[in-house]
Amino acid sequence: MIVTNKKPKIAPLTEQYSINLEVILKIDVFVAQIIKAPNFDNFTTSDVRSSYITLSNDPSLDPTVVRRKLYAELLKLVKKGWLNKKSTGRKGSTRFSKTELFDPEYLEALQANKSTAKYFKEEKQKNLIAKLNHYKAELLLNIGESEAYKELYSEFPELVEEIQPQFNKARDNNTRILGKIRAIEGLLEQDKSVEKI
């Protein structure tokens, strides 16, 4: 038997196992960014939490809630065989270390995918808000037109034959535009509720 000091080349995790990628893809982007660093090994949840709070730059984060969330994220990686969990029995002394299956390239790709997805989501929201504002302006214009027809009818009731079709058309446009506004507002509201989950 020949012994060498070389580490065996390990195929990426996705080739080694038939895994559910959706579970892996739900790993927090900041967690991926923190633990993929080559010098970040043999760490505690508190170590990850400190880096996480610094990266997120959100003063409203509750450290206890963040620690619980991060512990769950790290357990996902333990379950997939990417991390080992060592407990000494004392509270807060659980340490995690990377295994040979740990794939920083996969986490980097995950991070890039999440950034791209976030960009497209922001662009979609900007476009929806722009359309919403356009339709609201159009609705105000049509409401003004309808009111003008009402005023013209009051002043010139003999022009009812000419005014009525124009008034009906403006009123129908109002209904159509209001429907578009409600549809876009519904989509924006749906996006907000998904973000909270």
N, C-alpha and C positions, 0 to 999 in steps of 0.2 A: 504494500500500500504506500502510495506516494503522498506525502503531506506537504502542502504549500501554505504560504502565508496569505495568499490571495483570497479575497472574499469571492464566493461564487456569484456570478452574475444572476440576478433574480429578475424574472420577467415581471412587468407591471402587474399590480394586483388584479386588474380587470382581466388579464390573460390567465392568471393562475386559478382564479375561482370564478364561478358563475355567481355574481353578486347582484344585489338590487342596487343599481346606481342611484336611485332616488334617495336612499338612506344616506349615502355618502354625499350627495349633492346638497343635503340640508345642513351641512356643517357651516357654521358661521364664518364669514369671510375673514373677520379679524382673527378668529382662532386659527384658521388656516395660515394666515400671514405670520402669526406669532410662532407657531410650533414648527413651521417649515424651515426656520433658521437653523443652519447646521450646528451652531454653538448652543442651541436651546435643547437640552436633554437633561434627564433626571430632575424633573421640575415638579412643583406642587400646583394645586389649583390656584393658590394665592399668587404664585409667580405669574401665572397666565392672567389672572384677574388684574394685577397691577399694570401689565402691558396693555391689556384690553381697555381698561379705563383711560389710559394715556392715549391710545390710538383712536378711540371713539370720540374723545374730546367732548363728552357730554356730562356736565356737572350734575345733572339730575339723576344719574345712575345710582342705584342703591347697591353698595358693595356686597351685601349679603345675597341679594337677588341675583346679582351678576355671578357670584361664586357658584351658586346652585346651578345656574344655567350652564356655566362653563364646565362644571363637573359632569353634567349630563352629556355635553358635547365630547368631552374626553372619554367618557364611557363608551360612546359610539365607536370611537377609534380603537378602544381596547377590544370591543366585541368583534371588530373587523380584523384584529390581529396586528394592527399598526403600532399599538402602544402596549407596554406591560404596566400593570398596576401593582405597586408594592406597598403594603400596609404594615406599619410597625405596631399597631394596636392603640397608639395614642391618637387622640382626636386632632385632626388637622395635619397629620404627619404622612398622609398618603402621597407617594411619589409616583410619577409616571416617567417611563423611559421609552425611547423609540426602539422598535424591533427592526429586523432586517427587511421586513415587508413594508416598512414605512416608505412612502413614495412622495417626496417633496415636489417632484415634477407634476404629479397629478394634482396636488394642492395648488400649485402655481396656475395650472390650467383652470382649475375650479375658480380661483380668484379672478382670473381674466374673464371667464364666462360670466361671473356674477357682476363684474364691473360693466361689461357690455350690456347685460340684461338691464342693469340699473339705468344706464345711459338711454337705452331704447324706451324704457318705462317713463323716464323724465321727458323725453322728446314727445312721446304719445300724449302725456298729460299737457304739455305746452300746446300741442296742436289742438287738443280738445278744448282747452280754455280759450284759445284764439277763436275757434269756431263758435263757442258759446257766446263770447263777447260780440262776434259778428252778428249772430242771430238775435241777440238782445237789442242791438242797435237797429237791426232791420225791423224788429217788432215795434220798437218805439216809433220808427218812421211810419209804419203801417197804422199804428194807433192814431198818430197825428193825422194821417190821411182820412181815416174813418171819421174822426171828429170834424175835420174840415167839410166832409160831405154832409154831416148832420147839420152843421151851421149853414151851409149853402141851401139845404132843404128848408130850413127855418126861414131864411131870407127870400128864397125863390121856390115856393111850393109848386109852381107851375112847371118846374124843370124836373119833376119826379121821374119822368120816363128816362131822362139822361143820367140823373144822379143815382137812382136805385141800383142799376147793374154795376156801376163803379163801386158803390158802397158795399154791395154783396161780395164783389171780388176782393176788396180790401179786408173784409171780415173773414173770408175764407183763408186768405193769406195769413192773417193773424193766427188762426187756428193751426194751420200747417206749421208755421214758425214756432208756435208755442209747443207743439209736439216735438219738434227737433230739440228745442231747449230742454224739455223734460228728459228726453232720451240721453242727451249728453250729460246732464246733471246726474242722472241715474248711474251712468258709467263712472263718473268721477266719484260718486258716493260709494260705489262698489269697490273701487280701487282703495279708498280710504279704509273701508272695513277689512279688506284683505291685508293691508299693512299692519293693522292692529293685532292680527293673529300671530 
